Amino acid sequence: MQIKKSKYLFFYHRNFPDISINNLINEELALTNQIVAIPILYGKEVIILKEEFEYVNSIKETEWIYVEDFQYPNLLKYGLILCDLPEFESFVKREEQLVNDKWHIYAALYNFMTKWKDIDVNFVEKNVMLNPKEEMEVLIDLNGVPPTHFFKVENPKEIKKIDYDDYSDDDFFKVRLNRKTARNFDTNKQLSFKDFSNILKYTFGVHGYCNTYGDKIKSVKKTSPSGGGLHPTEVYMLVLRVENLKHGLYHYNIEDESLYMIKEYSLEEAMEKARFFSAGQEYTSFSSVMFFLATRYYRNYWKYRKNSAAYGVTIRDAAHLCQTLYLICSKLGLGSFTAAINHSNIEEEIGLDPYKQGVVMMAGCGIMNPNPKIDLEPKFDSYLE
């Protein structure tokens, strides 16, 4: 068979105590060295033997070679060594995708090695402690007090107070001042289709376009900035409680301003998906809709090819959109939130190829419940110096 080394591969060494019987009897502390491989094409760390490590390093990543008797099956199983056997073809295709789409190796390392899958934090109402002060005391006992919110530069050359106006009664500034994360939602009320449509249009929709370089490239204007003006972020929705809209997974097509249903669920199924997608955070299943922001990688890397900073730009793009969504929801009197997610599970449910398009983050919204059984939102006093 033909083989070559993967281009997207890291290694590190770590030491851990050797608790063999002899060492325990002799009360000796010995350290054992482990070689840990990080095959990006596999997406998980794997421990390999020294002879496997040496073999990998003896193989080139730039050319295929023929071997007749291959002695290290785990190197094929985990994608450290690529081969032309049909059962390992997926690793070859993944590497080709990364190479063709001009992925920087550090960006690939972060993206594919930090995604969550099948995580469940079991954050449900019945498990929420009714005494948050007691819960915080436990955390402080474990970790000490956190760093203060207020940071200052030591030994400044000069100090000058800022001079600002009170805009607390201005409609524009009220939207920003009322922006907050909400977690208490009224499950008996549905988000109107009009409000849902406005959120989509004014957060993710197109508000202008121009042709550049003739008709070869069309640039669009949106309500949030994007690195290079590329806007590579797509939005998919899990609809739970929206008027005149079936429960399910949708994609918002910004070109024809329409919703494309991907999968239909019952309400119970949609709620379970919401809880699962958000790593067991039950309150998300009480919301009206969850928005999954996914990056089309080559849309960005077409311009910023193998650029070490390009991946960070795509994350910032999604963060800008989340803040815009918060502000639109604030204007509409809705509660909004973000939460940790099981990226890989969402991608699988939507049907995305994670080497072409990957879920970056999630935001959601719903109709707030002013009288929740358990209040999950802090109350803030006005800040006066």
C-alpha positions in Angstrom: 0.0 0.0 0.0 1.0 3.7 -0.4 1.5 5.8 2.7 2.7 9.2 3.8 2.7 11.2 7.0 -0.2 13.7 7.8 0.7 17.3 7.5 -1.7 18.2 10.4 0.0 16.5 13.3 1.5 17.6 16.7 3.3 15.7 19.5 4.1 16.5 23.1 5.7 14.6 26.0 4.3 14.3 29.5 5.5 12.7 32.7 3.4 10.9 35.2 4.1 8.8 38.4 5.0 5.2 37.8 2.9 3.3 40.4 4.3 -0.2 39.6 4.4 -2.7 42.4 8.2 -2.5 42.8 8.1 1.3 43.2 5.3 1.1 45.7 7.1 -1.6 47.8 10.4 0.4 47.7 8.5 3.7 48.3 10.2 5.2 45.3 8.8 8.0 43.1 9.6 7.3 39.5 8.3 9.1 36.4 7.2 7.5 33.2 7.4 9.4 29.9 4.4 9.3 27.6 4.4 10.4 24.0 1.1 12.0 23.1 0.1 12.5 19.5 -2.4 15.1 18.4 -3.7 14.0 15.0 -5.9 16.9 13.9 -7.6 14.6 11.3 -8.8 12.3 14.2 -9.7 15.1 16.6 -8.5 13.5 19.8 -5.2 12.9 21.6 -3.7 9.4 21.4 -0.8 7.9 23.3 1.7 6.2 21.1 4.8 4.1 21.6 8.3 5.3 21.2 8.9 3.1 18.2 5.6 4.4 16.6 6.8 8.0 17.2 10.2 7.2 15.6 8.5 5.6 12.6 6.2 8.5 12.0 9.1 10.9 12.0 10.9 8.7 9.4 8.0 9.2 6.9 7.7 12.2 4.7 4.5 14.2 4.4 5.3 15.5 0.9 5.3 12.2 -1.0 3.6 8.8 -1.1 5.8 5.7 -0.6 5.1 2.0 -1.1 5.3 -0.3 1.9 4.5 -4.0 1.8 4.4 -5.1 5.4 3.1 -2.3 7.7 3.7 -2.9 11.4 1.8 0.0 13.1 -2.0 -0.3 12.6 -2.8 2.4 15.2 -1.0 5.0 13.1 -3.5 4.3 10.3 -6.5 4.1 12.7 -5.8 7.5 14.2 -4.8 9.3 11.1 -1.1 9.9 11.9 -0.1 8.0 8.7 -2.3 8.3 5.6 -2.8 5.4 3.2 -4.7 4.4 0.1 -6.8 1.7 1.7 -10.5 2.3 1.4 -11.3 2.1 5.1 -9.0 5.0 5.8 -10.0 7.2 2.9 -11.8 9.7 5.1 -8.5 10.9 6.6 -7.0 11.5 3.1 -10.1 13.5 2.2 -10.0 15.6 5.4 -6.4 16.5 4.8 -7.1 17.4 1.2 -9.9 19.7 2.3 -7.6 21.4 4.8 -4.9 21.9 2.3 -7.2 23.1 -0.5 -9.0 25.5 1.8 -5.6 27.0 3.0 -6.0 26.2 6.7 -3.2 27.4 8.9 -2.0 24.5 11.0 -2.4 26.4 14.3 -6.0 27.4 13.4 -6.8 23.7 12.6 -5.3 22.6 15.9 -7.5 25.0 17.9 -10.7 24.4 15.9 -10.8 20.7 15.7 -9.3 19.9 19.1 -11.5 22.2 21.2 -14.9 21.3 20.0 -17.3 19.7 22.5 -19.2 16.6 21.8 -21.7 14.7 24.1 -20.9 16.9 27.1 -23.7 17.1 29.7 -23.3 19.6 32.6 -26.8 18.6 33.9 -27.8 22.2 34.6 -31.5 21.7 35.3 -34.0 23.5 37.5 -34.2 20.7 40.1 -30.5 20.7 40.6 -30.0 24.5 40.9 -29.1 25.4 44.4 -31.7 27.7 46.0 -29.0 29.5 48.0 -26.6 31.1 45.5 -24.6 32.7 48.3 -23.9 29.3 49.7 -22.9 28.0 46.3 -20.5 30.9 45.8 -18.9 30.3 49.2 -18.1 26.7 48.2 -16.5 28.0 45.0 -14.4 30.6 46.9 -13.3 27.9 49.4 -12.0 25.9 46.4 -10.5 28.6 44.3 -10.1 31.7 46.5 -11.7 35.0 45.5 -11.6 36.0 41.8 -9.6 38.9 40.4 -11.4 42.2 40.9 -13.5 43.6 38.0 -11.6 46.9 38.4 -8.1 47.0 37.0 -5.8 50.1 37.1 -2.4 50.9 35.7 0.2 51.4 38.4 2.3 54.7 38.5 0.4 56.5 35.7 2.0 59.6 34.3 -1.3 61.5 34.5 -4.9 60.9 35.5 -7.8 62.7 33.8 -11.5 62.1 34.5 -13.7 61.4 31.5 -16.6 63.8 30.8 -19.8 62.0 29.7 -23.5 62.9 29.3 -26.4 61.1 31.0 -28.2 59.3 28.1 -30.2 57.0 30.3 -33.5 58.5 28.9 -32.3 58.4 25.3 -34.1 55.7 23.2 -30.9 54.6 21.4 -28.8 54.3 24.6 -31.7 52.6 26.4 -31.4 49.7 24.0 -27.7 49.3 25.0 -28.3 49.9 28.7 -31.1 47.3 28.7 -28.9 44.7 27.0 -28.5 41.6 29.2 -28.4 37.9 29.3 -31.7 36.3 30.2 -32.4 32.8 31.3 -36.0 32.9 32.6 -38.5 32.3 29.7 -42.2 31.9 29.5 -42.9 28.5 27.9 -46.6 29.3 27.4 -45.9 32.2 25.0 -44.7 32.1 21.4 -42.4 34.5 19.7 -44.3 36.3 16.9 -43.2 35.4 13.4 -42.8 39.1 12.7 -40.4 39.6 15.6 -38.5 36.4 14.5 -38.2 37.7 11.0 -37.0 41.1 12.2 -34.3 39.5 14.3 -33.1 37.5 11.3 -33.2 40.4 8.9 -31.5 43.0 11.1 -28.9 40.6 12.6 -28.0 38.4 9.7 -29.7 39.8 6.6 -28.3 41.8 3.7 -28.9 45.6 3.6 -26.9 46.5 0.6 -24.6 45.1 -2.1 -22.1 46.2 -4.7 -20.2 44.5 -7.5 -16.5 44.7 -7.4 -14.0 43.7 -10.1 -16.9 43.6 -12.6 -19.4 40.9 -11.9 -16.8 38.5 -10.4 -17.3 39.4 -6.7 -20.4 40.7 -5.0 -19.9 42.4 -1.6 -22.7 42.8 0.8 -23.5 45.2 3.7 -24.8 43.9 7.0 -25.4 45.4 10.4 -22.2 43.9 11.9 -18.6 44.2 10.8 -16.7 41.3 9.3 -13.0 40.8 8.6 -12.2 41.7 5.0 -15.9 42.4 4.4 -16.3 38.6 3.7 -19.2 37.7 6.1 -18.5 34.0 6.1 -21.0 33.2 8.9 -24.2 31.2 8.2 -27.1 31.0 10.7 -29.1 27.9 11.5 -32.0 27.9 13.9 -33.6 25.4 16.2 -37.2 26.7 16.4 -39.1 25.8 19.6 -41.8 28.4 20.1 -42.4 30.7 17.1 -45.9 31.5 15.8 -46.9 29.8 12.5 -43.6 28.0 12.3 -43.1 24.2 12.7 -40.7 23.0 15.4 -37.4 22.0 13.7 -34.0 22.9 12.3 -33.8 25.7 9.7 -31.3 27.6 7.6 -31.8 31.3 6.8 -31.1 31.9 3.1 -30.0 35.6 3.0 -30.2 35.7 -0.8 -33.9 35.0 -1.1 -34.7 35.9 2.5 -36.4 32.6 3.2 -36.3 29.8 5.8 -35.2 26.4 4.6 -36.4 23.6 6.9 -33.8 20.9 7.4 -35.5 18.7 9.9 -38.9 18.7 11.6 -39.4 17.8 15.3 -42.2 17.6 17.9 -42.0 20.2 20.6 -40.7 17.5 23.0 -38.0 16.5 20.5 -37.0 20.1 19.9 -36.7 20.7 23.7 -34.5 17.6 24.1 -32.3 18.8 21.2 -32.0 22.2 22.8 -30.9 20.7 26.1 -28.5 18.3 24.3 -27.0 20.9 22.0 -26.3 23.3 25.0 -24.5 20.6 26.9 -27.3 19.9 29.4 -28.4 23.5 30.2 -32.1 23.0 30.6 -33.1 26.7 30.4 -32.3 26.8 26.7 -35.1 24.4 26.0 -37.6 27.0 27.5 -36.6 29.7 24.9 -38.3 30.4 21.6 -35.4 29.9 19.2 -31.7 29.0 19.3 -29.3 30.4 16.6 -26.3 28.4 15.6 -23.6 30.4 13.9 -21.4 28.5 11.5 -18.4 29.6 9.5 -17.8 28.8 5.9 -14.0 28.5 6.3 -12.9 29.0 2.7 -15.0 32.1 2.4 -12.4 33.6 4.7 -9.3 31.7 3.8 -9.8 32.4 0.1 -8.4 35.8 1.0 -6.4 35.2 4.1 -4.6 32.0 3.0 -2.8 30.0 5.7 -2.9 33.1 7.8 -2.4 32.4 11.5 -4.8 35.2 12.5 -7.6 34.4 10.1 -9.4 31.8 12.3 -9.6 34.3 15.1 -11.2 36.7 12.7 -14.0 34.2 12.1 -14.7 33.9 15.8 -14.8 37.7 16.2 -17.3 37.8 13.3 -19.6 35.5 15.1 -19.2 37.5 18.3 -20.2 40.7 16.6 -23.3 39.0 15.3 -24.2 37.8 18.8 -23.9 41.3 20.2 -26.1 42.6 17.4 -28.7 39.9 18.1 -28.6 40.9 21.8 -29.3 44.6 20.9 -32.1 43.7 18.5 -33.7 41.6 21.2 -33.3 44.4 23.7 -35.1 46.7 21.3 -38.0 44.2 20.9 -38.3 43.6 24.6 -37.0 40.0 24.4 -34.6 38.0 26.5 -31.4 36.8 24.8 -28.5 34.5 25.9 -25.4 32.6 24.8 -24.3 29.3 26.2 -21.7 26.6 25.9 -22.6 24.0 23.2 -21.8 20.6 21.8 -20.4 21.9 18.5 -19.9 18.5 16.8 -23.3 17.2 17.7 -25.0 20.3 16.2 -22.9 19.9 13.0 -23.9 16.3 12.7 -27.6 17.1 13.2 -27.5 19.8 10.6 -25.5 17.7 8.2 -22.4 19.9 7.9 -19.0 18.7 6.8 -17.0 20.2 9.7 -13.9 20.5 7.5 -15.8 22.9 5.3 -18.3 24.6 7.6 -18.2 24.5 11.4 -20.4 25.8 14.2 -18.6 28.5 16.1 -21.2 29.6 18.8 -24.8 29.8 19.7 -27.2 32.6 20.8 -30.9 32.3 21.6 -33.9 34.4 22.6 -37.4 34.1 24.0 -40.2 35.8 25.8 -39.1 36.6 29.4 -40.9 35.2 32.4 -41.2 37.9 35.1 -42.1 35.4 37.8 -39.9 32.3 37.4 -39.9 29.4 39.9 -36.1 29.8 40.2 -34.6 33.1 39.2 -31.5 32.6 37.2 -30.8 36.2 36.5 -28.9 38.7 38.8 -30.3 42.1 39.7 -28.0 45.0 39.2 -27.9 48.3 41.0 -26.9 51.5 39.2 -23.2 52.0 39.2 -22.1 55.2 41.0 -18.4 55.8 41.7 
